[in-house]
Amino acid sequence: MNRLKKKPTLVIDEETGVIFGNLAAQFRKTGREPDFRVQDIWIASQAIQHGHRLLTRNPRDFKDIPGLDLIVFGGARPPG
């Protein structure tokens, strides 16, 4: 638990919401509904807002998000 307390916390604020809204609108314009990916889009919005790279083991969830600097760690998760 002490390790978690030492990690920075990112707050969802108005700027995060604007980025989220823009991303969701872009998905809708292309005919893709963002509803099932809401949490992924919030995470990506914060990474974009703060200029962070996003480390994931599941690139499929993030690869089509514009402006996101994605790092794939160890490939996709094994099935099951």
C-alpha positions as CSV (number, residue, x, y, z in Angstrom):
1,M,0.0,0.0,0.0
2,N,2.9,2.4,0.7
3,R,4.1,2.0,-2.9
4,L,0.7,3.2,-4.1
5,K,0.8,6.3,-1.9
6,K,4.0,7.3,-3.5
7,K,2.6,7.3,-7.1
8,P,1.2,10.4,-8.6
9,T,-2.6,10.7,-8.9
10,L,-4.2,12.2,-12.0
11,V,-7.4,14.0,-11.4
12,I,-10.2,14.0,-14.0
13,D,-10.9,17.7,-14.6
14,E,-12.6,19.9,-17.2
15,E,-9.7,19.5,-19.7
16,T,-9.8,15.7,-19.4
17,G,-13.6,15.9,-20.1
18,V,-13.0,18.0,-23.2
19,I,-10.4,15.5,-24.5
20,F,-12.8,12.7,-23.7
21,G,-15.7,14.4,-25.5
22,N,-13.5,15.0,-28.6
23,L,-12.4,11.4,-28.8
24,A,-15.9,10.1,-28.3
25,A,-17.2,12.4,-31.0
26,Q,-14.4,11.3,-33.4
27,F,-15.5,7.7,-32.9
28,R,-19.1,8.5,-33.5
29,K,-18.3,10.3,-36.7
30,T,-16.6,7.2,-38.1
31,G,-19.6,5.1,-37.1
32,R,-17.9,3.4,-34.1
33,E,-19.9,3.7,-30.9
34,P,-17.6,4.6,-28.0
35,D,-20.1,3.4,-25.3
36,F,-18.4,0.0,-24.6
37,R,-15.0,1.6,-24.3
38,V,-15.8,4.4,-21.9
39,Q,-13.1,3.5,-19.3
40,D,-10.4,3.1,-22.0
41,I,-11.2,6.5,-23.5
42,W,-11.0,8.1,-20.0
43,I,-7.6,6.5,-19.4
44,A,-6.4,7.6,-22.9
45,S,-7.8,11.1,-22.3
46,Q,-5.7,11.5,-19.1
47,A,-2.5,10.2,-20.9
48,I,-3.0,12.6,-23.8
49,Q,-3.8,15.5,-21.4
50,H,-0.6,15.0,-19.3
51,G,1.7,14.0,-22.2
52,H,2.2,10.5,-20.7
53,R,2.8,7.3,-22.7
54,L,0.3,4.6,-22.0
55,L,1.7,1.1,-21.2
56,T,-0.7,-1.7,-22.0
57,R,-0.7,-5.5,-22.5
58,N,-3.8,-5.1,-24.6
59,P,-3.1,-2.7,-27.6
60,R,-6.3,-3.6,-29.3
61,D,-8.2,-1.4,-26.8
62,F,-6.1,1.7,-27.5
63,K,-4.4,1.4,-30.9
64,D,-7.1,3.5,-32.8
65,I,-7.1,6.4,-30.3
66,P,-5.6,9.5,-32.1
67,G,-2.9,11.4,-30.2
68,L,-2.2,8.5,-27.8
69,D,1.5,7.5,-27.4
70,L,1.1,3.7,-26.8
71,I,3.6,1.3,-25.6
72,V,2.8,-2.4,-25.8
73,F,4.2,-4.5,-23.0
74,G,4.7,-8.2,-23.6
75,G,2.0,-8.5,-26.3
76,A,-1.6,-9.4,-25.9
77,R,-2.9,-11.2,-22.8
78,P,-3.1,-15.0,-23.1
79,P,-6.6,-16.3,-23.6
80,G,-8.6,-17.4,-20.6
